[in-house]
């Protein structure tokens, strides 16, 4: 996929997909449980690739990219269900890091 989409467009696309179904978005605690489940699956893949606990031959092989995509999809569902624009939320957090936490870590030497 080479098409560049904005966060807003991605949220709208997920909303259009979910909107096809009578069930709609799951309730907040269900979405949180699903988000936690996806995070666990992502963690398992990271552990397999970078950690000491490798997968058994009987365990399926997924990619970090695939699991991160699953996590992101559920995160977008959660945001949509709560009426949160992720681009705006992320910009507020970036501002916080750029101001409040600007001197928190050691900067690289400027070239």
Backbone atoms as SQL, in Angstrom:
CREATE TABLE atoms (id INTEGER PRIMARY KEY, chain TEXT, resi INTEGER, resn TEXT, atom TEXT, x REAL, y REAL, z REAL);
INSERT INTO atoms VALUES
  (1, 'A', 1, 'UNK', 'N', 0.833, -1.175, 0.000),
  (2, 'A', 1, 'UNK', 'CA', 0.000, 0.000, 0.000),
  (3, 'A', 1, 'UNK', 'C', 0.882, 1.244, 0.000),
  (4, 'A', 2, 'UNK', 'N', 0.770, 2.053, -1.025),
  (5, 'A', 2, 'UNK', 'CA', 1.606, 3.245, -1.113),
  (6, 'A', 2, 'UNK', 'C', 0.831, 4.524, -0.825),
  (7, 'A', 3, 'UNK', 'N', -0.487, 4.434, -0.713),
  (8, 'A', 3, 'UNK', 'CA', -1.315, 5.605, -0.457),
  (9, 'A', 3, 'UNK', 'C', -1.070, 6.137, 0.956),
  (10, 'A', 4, 'UNK', 'N', -0.798, 7.428, 1.070),
  (11, 'A', 4, 'UNK', 'CA', -0.601, 8.073, 2.367),
  (12, 'A', 4, 'UNK', 'C', -1.961, 8.544, 2.885),
  (13, 'A', 5, 'UNK', 'N', -2.317, 8.103, 4.080),
  (14, 'A', 5, 'UNK', 'CA', -3.586, 8.502, 4.678),
  (15, 'A', 5, 'UNK', 'C', -3.336, 9.288, 5.956),
  (16, 'A', 6, 'UNK', 'N', -4.174, 10.243, 6.202),
  (17, 'A', 6, 'UNK', 'CA', -4.088, 10.981, 7.461),
  (18, 'A', 6, 'UNK', 'C', -4.694, 10.121, 8.570),
  (19, 'A', 7, 'UNK', 'N', -4.418, 10.479, 9.789),
  (20, 'A', 7, 'UNK', 'CA', -5.006, 9.775, 10.922),
  (21, 'A', 7, 'UNK', 'C', -6.527, 9.899, 10.866),
  (22, 'A', 8, 'UNK', 'N', -7.005, 11.085, 10.519),
  (23, 'A', 8, 'UNK', 'CA', -8.452, 11.298, 10.424),
  (24, 'A', 8, 'UNK', 'C', -9.065, 10.369, 9.384),
  (25, 'A', 9, 'UNK', 'N', -8.408, 10.234, 8.239),
  (26, 'A', 9, 'UNK', 'CA', -8.911, 9.350, 7.187),
  (27, 'A', 9, 'UNK', 'C', -8.896, 7.891, 7.646),
  (28, 'A', 10, 'UNK', 'N', -7.868, 7.505, 8.381),
  (29, 'A', 10, 'UNK', 'CA', -7.806, 6.140, 8.908),
  (30, 'A', 10, 'UNK', 'C', -8.938, 5.892, 9.896),
  (31, 'A', 11, 'UNK', 'N', -9.187, 6.860, 10.767),
  (32, 'A', 11, 'UNK', 'CA', -10.273, 6.714, 11.733),
  (33, 'A', 11, 'UNK', 'C', -11.623, 6.624, 11.010),
  (34, 'A', 12, 'UNK', 'N', -11.782, 7.396, 9.949),
  (35, 'A', 12, 'UNK', 'CA', -13.030, 7.358, 9.185),
  (36, 'A', 12, 'UNK', 'C', -13.187, 6.011, 8.480),
  (37, 'A', 13, 'UNK', 'N', -12.101, 5.477, 7.973),
  (38, 'A', 13, 'UNK', 'CA', -12.157, 4.179, 7.286),
  (39, 'A', 13, 'UNK', 'C', -12.547, 3.067, 8.255),
  (40, 'A', 14, 'UNK', 'N', -11.959, 3.071, 9.445),
  (41, 'A', 14, 'UNK', 'CA', -12.324, 2.085, 10.464),
  (42, 'A', 14, 'UNK', 'C', -13.784, 2.275, 10.854),
  (43, 'A', 15, 'UNK', 'N', -14.214, 3.520, 11.006),
  (44, 'A', 15, 'UNK', 'CA', -15.590, 3.794, 11.383),
  (45, 'A', 15, 'UNK', 'C', -16.563, 3.298, 10.308),
  (46, 'A', 16, 'UNK', 'N', -16.204, 3.480, 9.050),
  (47, 'A', 16, 'UNK', 'CA', -17.056, 2.990, 7.959),
  (48, 'A', 16, 'UNK', 'C', -17.144, 1.464, 7.992),
  (49, 'A', 17, 'UNK', 'N', -16.028, 0.811, 8.283),
  (50, 'A', 17, 'UNK', 'CA', -16.033, -0.649, 8.375),
  (51, 'A', 17, 'UNK', 'C', -16.930, -1.111, 9.525),
  (52, 'A', 18, 'UNK', 'N', -16.718, -0.562, 10.710),
  (53, 'A', 18, 'UNK', 'CA', -17.495, -0.956, 11.889),
  (54, 'A', 18, 'UNK', 'C', -18.972, -0.598, 11.700),
  (55, 'A', 19, 'UNK', 'N', -19.236, 0.508, 11.021),
  (56, 'A', 19, 'UNK', 'CA', -20.598, 0.971, 10.808),
  (57, 'A', 19, 'UNK', 'C', -21.458, 0.044, 9.965),
  (58, 'A', 20, 'UNK', 'N', -20.843, -0.919, 9.286),
  (59, 'A', 20, 'UNK', 'CA', -21.590, -1.889, 8.475),
  (60, 'A', 20, 'UNK', 'C', -22.355, -2.896, 9.324),
  (61, 'A', 21, 'UNK', 'N', -21.999, -2.997, 10.589),
  (62, 'A', 21, 'UNK', 'CA', -22.517, -4.060, 11.438),
  (63, 'A', 21, 'UNK', 'C', -23.445, -3.507, 12.512),
  (64, 'A', 22, 'UNK', 'N', -24.521, -4.227, 12.772),
  (65, 'A', 22, 'UNK', 'CA', -25.492, -3.810, 13.776),
  (66, 'A', 22, 'UNK', 'C', -24.849, -3.673, 15.154),
  (67, 'A', 23, 'UNK', 'N', -23.885, -4.535, 15.446),
  (68, 'A', 23, 'UNK', 'CA', -23.258, -4.520, 16.771),
  (69, 'A', 23, 'UNK', 'C', -22.476, -3.237, 17.031),
  (70, 'A', 24, 'UNK', 'N', -21.922, -2.628, 15.991),
  (71, 'A', 24, 'UNK', 'CA', -21.128, -1.410, 16.149),
  (72, 'A', 24, 'UNK', 'C', -19.901, -1.640, 17.015),
  (73, 'A', 25, 'UNK', 'N', -19.461, -0.606, 17.683),
  (74, 'A', 25, 'UNK', 'CA', -18.290, -0.713, 18.549),
  (75, 'A', 25, 'UNK', 'C', -18.656, -1.468, 19.820),
  (76, 'A', 26, 'UNK', 'N', -17.694, -2.213, 20.323),
  (77, 'A', 26, 'UNK', 'CA', -17.889, -2.906, 21.594),
  (78, 'A', 26, 'UNK', 'C', -17.888, -1.869, 22.720),
  (79, 'A', 27, 'UNK', 'N', -18.443, -2.225, 23.869),
  (80, 'A', 27, 'UNK', 'CA', -18.399, -1.321, 25.021),
  (81, 'A', 27, 'UNK', 'C', -16.947, -1.060, 25.463),
  (82, 'A', 28, 'UNK', 'N', -16.714, 0.021, 26.198),
  (83, 'A', 28, 'UNK', 'CA', -15.350, 0.406, 26.568),
  (84, 'A', 28, 'UNK', 'C', -14.520, -0.696, 27.233),
  (85, 'A', 29, 'UNK', 'N', -15.085, -1.426, 28.175),
  (86, 'A', 29, 'UNK', 'CA', -14.289, -2.455, 28.850),
  (87, 'A', 29, 'UNK', 'C', -13.939, -3.605, 27.910),
  (88, 'A', 30, 'UNK', 'N', -14.833, -3.919, 26.988),
  (89, 'A', 30, 'UNK', 'CA', -14.547, -4.959, 25.988),
  (90, 'A', 30, 'UNK', 'C', -13.418, -4.494, 25.063),
  (91, 'A', 31, 'UNK', 'N', -13.478, -3.235, 24.648),
  (92, 'A', 31, 'UNK', 'CA', -12.405, -2.702, 23.797),
  (93, 'A', 31, 'UNK', 'C', -11.076, -2.680, 24.545),
  (94, 'A', 32, 'UNK', 'N', -11.130, -2.313, 25.811),
  (95, 'A', 32, 'UNK', 'CA', -9.905, -2.302, 26.617),
  (96, 'A', 32, 'UNK', 'C', -9.345, -3.720, 26.751),
  (97, 'A', 33, 'UNK', 'N', -10.218, -4.697, 26.956),
  (98, 'A', 33, 'UNK', 'CA', -9.768, -6.091, 27.047),
  (99, 'A', 33, 'UNK', 'C', -9.147, -6.537, 25.728),
  (100, 'A', 34, 'UNK', 'N', -9.751, -6.148, 24.626),
  (101, 'A', 34, 'UNK', 'CA', -9.208, -6.518, 23.313),
  (102, 'A', 34, 'UNK', 'C', -7.876, -5.812, 23.059),
  (103, 'A', 35, 'UNK', 'N', -7.778, -4.576, 23.486),
  (104, 'A', 35, 'UNK', 'CA', -6.518, -3.843, 23.344),
  (105, 'A', 35, 'UNK', 'C', -5.416, -4.526, 24.153),
  (106, 'A', 36, 'UNK', 'N', -5.754, -4.954, 25.349),
  (107, 'A', 36, 'UNK', 'CA', -4.807, -5.665, 26.207),
  (108, 'A', 36, 'UNK', 'C', -4.385, -6.985, 25.570),
  (109, 'A', 37, 'UNK', 'N', -5.343, -7.686, 24.992),
  (110, 'A', 37, 'UNK', 'CA', -5.044, -8.945, 24.311),
  (111, 'A', 37, 'UNK', 'C', -4.076, -8.722, 23.144),
  (112, 'A', 38, 'UNK', 'N', -4.346, -7.700, 22.355),
  (113, 'A', 38, 'UNK', 'CA', -3.470, -7.403, 21.214),
  (114, 'A', 38, 'UNK', 'C', -2.075, -6.990, 21.676),
  (115, 'A', 39, 'UNK', 'N', -2.003, -6.252, 22.778),
  (116, 'A', 39, 'UNK', 'CA', -0.703, -5.875, 23.326),
  (117, 'A', 39, 'UNK', 'C', 0.072, -7.116, 23.764),
  (118, 'A', 40, 'UNK', 'N', -0.624, -8.080, 24.349),
  (119, 'A', 40, 'UNK', 'CA', 0.014, -9.333, 24.736),
  (120, 'A', 40, 'UNK', 'C', 0.562, -10.079, 23.529),
  (121, 'A', 41, 'UNK', 'N', -0.195, -10.100, 22.442),
  (122, 'A', 41, 'UNK', 'CA', 0.262, -10.771, 21.222),
  (123, 'A', 41, 'UNK', 'C', 1.467, -10.047, 20.623),
  (124, 'A', 42, 'UNK', 'N', 1.445, -8.718, 20.663),
  (125, 'A', 42, 'UNK', 'CA', 2.599, -7.942, 20.205),
  (126, 'A', 42, 'UNK', 'C', 3.812, -8.226, 21.079),
  (127, 'A', 43, 'UNK', 'N', 3.594, -8.266, 22.381),
  (128, 'A', 43, 'UNK', 'CA', 4.684, -8.551, 23.316),
  (129, 'A', 43, 'UNK', 'C', 5.300, -9.917, 23.041),
  (130, 'A', 44, 'UNK', 'N', 4.460, -10.892, 22.728),
  (131, 'A', 44, 'UNK', 'CA', 4.956, -12.241, 22.441),
  (132, 'A', 44, 'UNK', 'C', 5.853, -12.233, 21.213),
  (133, 'A', 45, 'UNK', 'N', 5.488, -11.492, 20.193),
  (134, 'A', 45, 'UNK', 'CA', 6.302, -11.414, 18.974),
  (135, 'A', 45, 'UNK', 'C', 7.636, -10.713, 19.246),
  (136, 'A', 46, 'UNK', 'N', 7.587, -9.631, 20.027),
  (137, 'A', 46, 'UNK', 'CA', 8.826, -8.916, 20.371),
  (138, 'A', 46, 'UNK', 'C', 9.727, -9.829, 21.193),
  (139, 'A', 47, 'UNK', 'N', 9.159, -10.565, 22.115),
  (140, 'A', 47, 'UNK', 'CA', 9.926, -11.504, 22.935),
  (141, 'A', 47, 'UNK', 'C', 10.580, -12.574, 22.065),
  (142, 'A', 48, 'UNK', 'N', 9.855, -13.054, 21.064),
  (143, 'A', 48, 'UNK', 'CA', 10.396, -14.081, 20.175),
  (144, 'A', 48, 'UNK', 'C', 11.559, -13.547, 19.346),
  (145, 'A', 49, 'UNK', 'N', 11.417, -12.324, 18.853),
  (146, 'A', 49, 'UNK', 'CA', 12.452, -11.748, 17.976),
  (147, 'A', 49, 'UNK', 'C', 13.645, -11.228, 18.775),
  (148, 'A', 50, 'UNK', 'N', 13.390, -10.530, 19.877),
  (149, 'A', 50, 'UNK', 'CA', 14.462, -9.842, 20.593),
  (150, 'A', 50, 'UNK', 'C', 14.763, -10.393, 21.978),
  (151, 'A', 51, 'UNK', 'N', 13.856, -11.157, 22.519),
  (152, 'A', 51, 'UNK', 'CA', 14.014, -11.608, 23.896),
  (153, 'A', 51, 'UNK', 'C', 14.605, -13.002, 24.006),
  (154, 'A', 52, 'UNK', 'N', 14.609, -13.503, 25.199),
  (155, 'A', 52, 'UNK', 'CA', 15.183, -14.808, 25.488),
  (156, 'A', 52, 'UNK', 'C', 14.173, -15.926, 25.316),
  (157, 'A', 53, 'UNK', 'N', 12.887, -15.610, 25.379),
  (158, 'A', 53, 'UNK', 'CA', 11.862, -16.643, 25.308),
  (159, 'A', 53, 'UNK', 'C', 11.382, -16.806, 23.867),
  (160, 'A', 54, 'UNK', 'N', 11.951, -17.754, 23.163),
  (161, 'A', 54, 'UNK', 'CA', 11.598, -18.015, 21.772),
  (162, 'A', 54, 'UNK', 'C', 10.332, -18.850, 21.711),
  (163, 'A', 55, 'UNK', 'N', 9.637, -18.754, 20.594),
  (164, 'A', 55, 'UNK', 'CA', 8.408, -19.507, 20.413),
  (165, 'A', 55, 'UNK', 'C', 8.697, -20.999, 20.239),
  (166, 'A', 56, 'UNK', 'N', 7.723, -21.803, 20.622),
  (167, 'A', 56, 'UNK', 'CA', 7.789, -23.243, 20.388),
  (168, 'A', 56, 'UNK', 'C', 7.446, -23.491, 18.928),
  (169, 'A', 57, 'UNK', 'N', 7.821, -24.641, 18.429),
  (170, 'A', 57, 'UNK', 'CA', 7.507, -24.991, 17.040),
  (171, 'A', 57, 'UNK', 'C', 6.004, -25.043, 16.793),
  (172, 'A', 58, 'UNK', 'N', 5.250, -25.291, 17.839),
  (173, 'A', 58, 'UNK', 'CA', 3.790, -25.402, 17.708),
  (174, 'A', 58, 'UNK', 'C', 3.101, -24.045, 17.696),
  (175, 'A', 59, 'UNK', 'N', 3.814, -22.983, 18.066),
  (176, 'A', 59, 'UNK', 'CA', 3.222, -21.637, 18.089),
  (177, 'A', 59, 'UNK', 'C', 3.313, -20.999, 16.709),
  (178, 'A', 60, 'UNK', 'N', 2.250, -20.330, 16.322),
  (179, 'A', 60, 'UNK', 'CA', 2.226, -19.651, 15.033),
  (180, 'A', 60, 'UNK', 'C', 3.217, -18.503, 14.978),
  (181, 'A', 61, 'UNK', 'N', 3.715, -18.260, 13.784),
  (182, 'A', 61, 'UNK', 'CA', 4.684, -17.186, 13.580),
  (183, 'A', 61, 'UNK', 'C', 3.956, -15.992, 12.973),
  (184, 'A', 62, 'UNK', 'N', 3.877, -14.906, 13.704),
  (185, 'A', 62, 'UNK', 'CA', 3.325, -13.657, 13.196),
  (186, 'A', 62, 'UNK', 'C', 4.449, -12.634, 13.206),
  (187, 'A', 63, 'UNK', 'N', 4.217, -11.525, 12.554),
  (188, 'A', 63, 'UNK', 'CA', 5.244, -10.494, 12.538),
  (189, 'A', 63, 'UNK', 'C', 4.902, -9.400, 13.531),
  (190, 'A', 64, 'UNK', 'N', 5.907, -8.692, 13.957),
  (191, 'A', 64, 'UNK', 'CA', 5.703, -7.536, 14.826),
  (192, 'A', 64, 'UNK', 'C', 4.808, -6.526, 14.101),
  (193, 'A', 65, 'UNK', 'N', 5.032, -6.355, 12.817),
  (194, 'A', 65, 'UNK', 'CA', 4.227, -5.425, 12.024),
  (195, 'A', 65, 'UNK', 'C', 2.749, -5.813, 12.047),
  (196, 'A', 66, 'UNK', 'N', 2.462, -7.090, 11.866),
  (197, 'A', 66, 'UNK', 'CA', 1.075, -7.561, 11.876),
  (198, 'A', 66, 'UNK', 'C', 0.425, -7.332, 13.234),
  (199, 'A', 67, 'UNK', 'N', 1.138, -7.666, 14.290),
  (200, 'A', 67, 'UNK', 'CA', 0.576, -7.510, 15.634),
  (201, 'A', 67, 'UNK', 'C', 0.423, -6.039, 15.999),
  (202, 'A', 68, 'UNK', 'N', 1.355, -5.200, 15.561),
  (203, 'A', 68, 'UNK', 'CA', 1.231, -3.761, 15.800),
  (204, 'A', 68, 'UNK', 'C', 0.019, -3.209, 15.048),
  (205, 'A', 69, 'UNK', 'N', -0.219, -3.717, 13.838),
  (206, 'A', 69, 'UNK', 'CA', -1.399, -3.321, 13.072),
  (207, 'A', 69, 'UNK', 'C', -2.687, -3.706, 13.773),
  (208, 'A', 70, 'UNK', 'N', -2.728, -4.932, 14.324),
  (209, 'A', 70, 'UNK', 'CA', -3.903, -5.371, 15.077),
  (210, 'A', 70, 'UNK', 'C', -4.146, -4.469, 16.286),
  (211, 'A', 71, 'UNK', 'N', -3.072, -4.164, 17.004),
  (212, 'A', 71, 'UNK', 'CA', -3.164, -3.292, 18.181),
  (213, 'A', 71, 'UNK', 'C', -3.692, -1.916, 17.779),
  (214, 'A', 72, 'UNK', 'N', -3.148, -1.385, 16.689),
  (215, 'A', 72, 'UNK', 'CA', -3.543, -0.056, 16.223),
  (216, 'A', 72, 'UNK', 'C', -5.006, -0.027, 15.803),
  (217, 'A', 73, 'UNK', 'N', -5.468, -1.089, 15.136),
  (218, 'A', 73, 'UNK', 'CA', -6.867, -1.155, 14.727),
  (219, 'A', 73, 'UNK', 'C', -7.790, -1.065, 15.934),
  (220, 'A', 74, 'UNK', 'N', -7.502, -1.830, 16.962),
  (221, 'A', 74, 'UNK', 'CA', -8.345, -1.808, 18.162),
  (222, 'A', 74, 'UNK', 'C', -8.225, -0.457, 18.868),
  (223, 'A', 75, 'UNK', 'N', -7.028, 0.131, 18.869),
  (224, 'A', 75, 'UNK', 'CA', -6.844, 1.462, 19.455),
  (225, 'A', 75, 'UNK', 'C', -7.709, 2.485, 18.724),
  (226, 'A', 76, 'UNK', 'N', -7.745, 2.418, 17.403),
  (227, 'A', 76, 'UNK', 'CA', -8.587, 3.330, 16.619),
  (228, 'A', 76, 'UNK', 'C', -10.055, 3.088, 16.936),
  (229, 'A', 77, 'UNK', 'N', -10.457, 1.823, 17.069),
  (230, 'A', 77, 'UNK', 'CA', -11.836, 1.516, 17.458),
  (231, 'A', 77, 'UNK', 'C', -12.171, 2.154, 18.800),
  (232, 'A', 78, 'UNK', 'N', -11.263, 2.021, 19.755),
  (233, 'A', 78, 'UNK', 'CA', -11.485, 2.594, 21.087),
  (234, 'A', 78, 'UNK', 'C', -11.623, 4.110, 20.987),
  (235, 'A', 79, 'UNK', 'N', -10.723, 4.745, 20.253),
  (236, 'A', 79, 'UNK', 'CA', -10.775, 6.204, 20.096),
  (237, 'A', 79, 'UNK', 'C', -12.075, 6.624, 19.422),
  (238, 'A', 80, 'UNK', 'N', -12.449, 5.948, 18.353),
  (239, 'A', 80, 'UNK', 'CA', -13.692, 6.285, 17.655),
  (240, 'A', 80, 'UNK', 'C', -14.892, 6.143, 18.576),
  (241, 'A', 81, 'UNK', 'N', -14.937, 5.060, 19.325),
  (242, 'A', 81, 'UNK', 'CA', -16.068, 4.821, 20.218),
  (243, 'A', 81, 'UNK', 'C', -16.174, 5.906, 21.293),
  (244, 'A', 82, 'UNK', 'N', -15.039, 6.514, 21.631),
  (245, 'A', 82, 'UNK', 'CA', -15.020, 7.570, 22.650),
  (246, 'A', 82, 'UNK', 'C', -15.095, 8.973, 22.046),
  (247, 'A', 83, 'UNK', 'N', -15.127, 9.052, 20.710),
  (248, 'A', 83, 'UNK', 'CA', -15.183, 10.354, 20.049),
  (249, 'A', 83, 'UNK', 'C', -13.874, 11.123, 20.134),
  (250, 'A', 84, 'UNK', 'N', -12.766, 10.407, 20.188),
  (251, 'A', 84, 'UNK', 'CA', -11.444, 11.024, 20.316),
  (252, 'A', 84, 'UNK', 'C', -10.758, 11.058, 18.954),
  (253, 'A', 85, 'UNK', 'N', -10.264, 12.222, 18.580),
  (254, 'A', 85, 'UNK', 'CA', -9.472, 12.358, 17.359),
  (255, 'A', 85, 'UNK', 'C', -8.013, 12.074, 17.725),
  (256, 'A', 86, 'UNK', 'N', -7.489, 10.967, 17.227),
  (257, 'A', 86, 'UNK', 'CA', -6.139, 10.554, 17.621),
  (258, 'A', 86, 'UNK', 'C', -5.063, 11.537, 17.191),
  (259, 'A', 87, 'UNK', 'N', -5.235, 12.197, 16.050),
  (260, 'A', 87, 'UNK', 'CA', -4.217, 13.156, 15.624),
  (261, 'A', 87, 'UNK', 'C', -4.128, 14.318, 16.611),
  (262, 'A', 88, 'UNK', 'N', -5.272, 14.800, 17.073),
  (263, 'A', 88, 'UNK', 'CA', -5.274, 15.890, 18.043),
  (264, 'A', 88, 'UNK', 'C', -4.706, 15.442, 19.389),
  (265, 'A', 89, 'UNK', 'N', -5.081, 14.242, 19.814),
  (266, 'A', 89, 'UNK', 'CA', -4.563, 13.713, 21.082),
  (267, 'A', 89, 'UNK', 'C', -3.049, 13.555, 21.023),
  (268, 'A', 90, 'UNK', 'N', -2.548, 13.030, 19.901),
  (269, 'A', 90, 'UNK', 'CA', -1.106, 12.832, 19.756),
  (270, 'A', 90, 'UNK', 'C', -0.364, 14.164, 19.712),
  (271, 'A', 91, 'UNK', 'N', -0.917, 15.150, 19.034),
  (272, 'A', 91, 'UNK', 'CA', -0.263, 16.462, 18.988),
  (273, 'A', 91, 'UNK', 'C', -0.171, 17.086, 20.380),
  (274, 'A', 92, 'UNK', 'N', -1.205, 16.896, 21.202),
  (275, 'A', 92, 'UNK', 'CA', -1.149, 17.412, 22.580),
  (276, 'A', 92, 'UNK', 'C', -0.050, 16.713, 23.378),
  (277, 'A', 93, 'UNK', 'N', 0.095, 15.415, 23.183),
  (278, 'A', 93, 'UNK', 'CA', 1.141, 14.674, 23.898),
  (279, 'A', 93, 'UNK', 'C', 2.527, 15.081, 23.400),
  (280, 'A', 94, 'UNK', 'N', 2.679, 15.268, 22.097),
  (281, 'A', 94, 'UNK', 'CA', 3.969, 15.718, 21.550),
  (282, 'A', 94, 'UNK', 'C', 4.339, 17.073, 22.147),
  (283, 'A', 95, 'UNK', 'N', 3.364, 17.968, 22.216),
  (284, 'A', 95, 'UNK', 'CA', 3.611, 19.297, 22.813),
  (285, 'A', 95, 'UNK', 'C', 4.082, 19.150, 24.257),
  (286, 'A', 96, 'UNK', 'N', 3.459, 18.251, 24.982),
  (287, 'A', 96, 'UNK', 'CA', 3.837, 18.020, 26.383),
  (288, 'A', 96, 'UNK', 'C', 5.298, 17.557, 26.461),
  (289, 'A', 97, 'UNK', 'N', 5.681, 16.627, 25.596),
  (290, 'A', 97, 'UNK', 'CA', 7.064, 16.144, 25.602),
  (291, 'A', 97, 'UNK', 'C', 8.041, 17.238, 25.177),
  (292, 'A', 98, 'UNK', 'N', 7.628, 18.060, 24.224),
  (293, 'A', 98, 'UNK', 'CA', 8.510, 19.117, 23.735),
  (294, 'A', 98, 'UNK', 'C', 8.664, 20.271, 24.729),
  (295, 'A', 99, 'UNK', 'N', 7.752, 20.403, 25.655),
  (296, 'A', 99, 'UNK', 'CA', 7.836, 21.489, 26.631),
  (297, 'A', 99, 'UNK', 'C', 8.223, 20.961, 28.005),
  (298, 'A', 100, 'UNK', 'N', 7.334, 20.254, 28.642),
  (299, 'A', 100, 'UNK', 'CA', 7.570, 19.769, 30.004),
  (300, 'A', 100, 'UNK', 'C', 8.796, 18.857, 30.093),
  (301, 'A', 101, 'UNK', 'N', 8.970, 17.995, 29.111),
  (302, 'A', 101, 'UNK', 'CA', 10.039, 16.988, 29.173),
  (303, 'A', 101, 'UNK', 'C', 11.228, 17.309, 28.262),
  (304, 'A', 102, 'UNK', 'N', 11.338, 18.559, 27.817),
  (305, 'A', 102, 'UNK', 'CA', 12.372, 18.900, 26.833),
  (306, 'A', 102, 'UNK', 'C', 13.796, 18.678, 27.342),
  (307, 'A', 103, 'UNK', 'N', 14.012, 18.763, 28.628),
  (308, 'A', 103, 'UNK', 'CA', 15.359, 18.578, 29.182),
  (309, 'A', 103, 'UNK', 'C', 15.485, 17.284, 29.982),
  (310, 'A', 104, 'UNK', 'N', 14.577, 16.371, 29.773),
  (311, 'A', 104, 'UNK', 'CA', 14.537, 15.148, 30.568),
  (312, 'A', 104, 'UNK', 'C', 15.636, 14.152, 30.182),
  (313, 'A', 105, 'UNK', 'N', 15.968, 14.092, 28.902),
  (314, 'A', 105, 'UNK', 'CA', 16.946, 13.119, 28.427),
  (315, 'A', 105, 'UNK', 'C', 18.153, 13.820, 27.825),
  (316, 'A', 106, 'UNK', 'N', 19.233, 13.082, 27.702),
  (317, 'A', 106, 'UNK', 'CA', 20.474, 13.628, 27.162),
  (318, 'A', 106, 'UNK', 'C', 20.357, 13.779, 25.651),
  (319, 'A', 107, 'UNK', 'N', 20.563, 15.000, 25.190),
  (320, 'A', 107, 'UNK', 'CA', 20.476, 15.262, 23.753),
  (321, 'A', 107, 'UNK', 'C', 21.738, 14.800, 23.048),
  (322, 'A', 108, 'UNK', 'N', 21.564, 14.413, 21.789),
  (323, 'A', 108, 'UNK', 'CA', 22.703, 14.068, 20.956),
  (324, 'A', 108, 'UNK', 'C', 23.458, 15.350, 20.652),
  (325, 'A', 109, 'UNK', 'N', 24.757, 15.240, 20.457),
  (326, 'A', 109, 'UNK', 'CA', 25.547, 16.413, 20.085),
  (327, 'A', 109, 'UNK', 'C', 25.077, 16.904, 18.726),
  (328, 'A', 110, 'UNK', 'N', 24.887, 18.197, 18.606),
  (329, 'A', 110, 'UNK', 'CA', 24.464, 18.755, 17.322),
  (330, 'A', 110, 'UNK', 'C', 25.645, 18.789, 16.385),
  (331, 'A', 111, 'UNK', 'N', 25.370, 18.526, 15.135),
  (332, 'A', 111, 'UNK', 'CA', 26.432, 18.448, 14.114),
  (333, 'A', 111, 'UNK', 'C', 26.631, 19.775, 13.451);
